[in-house]
Amino acid sequence: MPGAGQEFANQRTRGLIWLSATLLAGGAYFVADESHHRLLTKLHRAEVRLETASPSEIPALQADVIHFTNKERSSHDLLSGLGLGVVGIHAANIIDAGMLPLHRAGSWKQSSTSISVPVQPGHVAIAITRSF
């Protein structure tokens, strides 16, 4: 989860910034994806109209097909760029989280792990507890 490593390192504001940036970029990707699908639908409809057009309608409908083809190409390029942007932001978040110290100098605490076997009538369980 974006920002979780920063939160773990007691950098809450930094974590919120990474989470917000990733969510905004992801939201922009989904909006662009929906727009791209709408353009594909319009292009398909223009191509169908062109196939059934009378000779006098062909030039105008060809212009529509060219227009929607160009818009679809630029929409596809935008979608690809946003996808790479989301992945890039998330990768930068992971690198940033990996470079943060896990404990501040004044608040270092010994970590510990414990295993217990709680037994109750009818079942046995194993509990592993990790304290940071």
C-alpha positions in Angstrom: 0.0 0.0 0.0 1.5 3.3 -1.0 2.6 5.3 2.1 2.6 2.3 4.5 6.4 2.2 4.7 6.5 5.9 5.5 3.8 5.4 8.2 5.8 2.6 9.7 8.8 4.8 9.9 6.8 7.5 11.7 6.6 9.8 8.6 2.8 10.1 8.5 2.7 13.3 6.3 5.1 11.8 3.9 3.0 8.6 3.7 -0.1 10.6 3.1 1.5 12.5 0.2 2.6 9.2 -1.4 -0.8 7.7 -0.9 -2.5 10.8 -2.4 -0.2 10.9 -5.4 -0.7 7.3 -6.2 -4.5 7.5 -5.8 -4.7 10.7 -7.9 -2.6 9.1 -10.7 -4.7 5.9 -10.6 -7.9 7.9 -10.7 -6.6 9.9 -13.7 -5.7 6.5 -15.4 -9.3 5.2 -14.9 -10.9 8.4 -16.2 -8.6 8.3 -19.3 -9.4 4.6 -19.8 -13.1 5.3 -19.7 -12.7 8.2 -22.2 -10.6 5.9 -24.5 -13.4 3.3 -24.5 -15.9 6.0 -25.4 -13.7 7.1 -28.3 -13.3 3.5 -29.5 -17.1 3.2 -29.6 -17.5 6.5 -31.5 -14.8 5.3 -34.0 -16.6 2.0 -34.5 -19.9 3.7 -35.1 -18.3 6.1 -37.6 -16.8 3.2 -39.5 -20.1 1.4 -39.6 -21.8 4.5 -40.9 -19.1 4.9 -43.6 -19.6 1.3 -44.8 -23.3 1.9 -45.4 -23.0 5.5 -46.7 -24.3 6.7 -50.0 -21.7 8.2 -52.3 -22.6 11.8 -51.4 -22.1 11.1 -47.7 -18.7 9.4 -48.0 -16.5 12.5 -47.8 -18.1 13.8 -44.5 -18.1 10.3 -42.9 -14.5 9.7 -43.9 -13.6 12.9 -42.2 -15.4 11.6 -39.1 -13.4 8.3 -39.2 -10.1 10.2 -39.6 -11.0 12.5 -36.7 -11.9 9.7 -34.3 -8.9 7.7 -35.4 -6.6 10.6 -34.5 -8.4 11.2 -31.2 -8.2 7.4 -30.4 -4.4 7.4 -31.0 -3.7 10.4 -28.8 -6.0 8.9 -26.1 -4.1 5.6 -26.3 -0.8 7.5 -25.9 -2.2 9.4 -22.9 -3.4 6.2 -21.3 0.0 4.5 -21.8 1.7 7.5 -20.3 -0.6 7.6 -17.3 -0.1 3.8 -16.7 3.7 4.3 -16.7 3.2 7.3 -14.4 1.2 5.3 -11.8 3.8 2.5 -11.9 6.6 5.1 -11.6 5.0 6.9 -8.7 4.5 3.6 -6.9 8.1 2.5 -7.5 9.4 5.8 -6.3 7.2 5.3 -3.2 8.8 1.9 -2.5 12.3 3.3 -3.0 11.6 6.2 -0.6 10.1 3.9 2.0 13.2 1.6 1.7 15.5 4.5 2.4 13.8 5.7 5.6 15.2 4.5 9.0 12.7 2.3 10.8 13.3 3.8 14.2 14.1 7.4 15.2 17.3 7.8 17.2 15.4 8.8 20.4 12.7 6.2 20.3 14.5 3.0 19.5 12.8 -0.1 21.0 13.9 -3.7 21.0 11.7 -5.8 18.8 10.5 -9.2 20.0 8.7 -12.3 18.8 6.7 -14.6 20.9 4.8 -17.9 20.2 2.0 -19.2 22.3 -0.3 -22.2 22.1 -3.7 -21.3 23.6 -5.6 -24.5 24.4 -9.3 -24.4 24.8 -11.8 -27.2 25.1 -12.4 -28.5 21.6 -9.5 -26.9 19.7 -5.8 -25.8 19.8 -4.4 -22.8 18.2 -1.0 -21.2 17.6 -0.5 -17.4 18.1 2.6 -15.6 16.8 3.1 -12.1 18.1 5.7 -9.7 16.7 6.4 -6.3 18.4 8.4 -3.6 16.7 
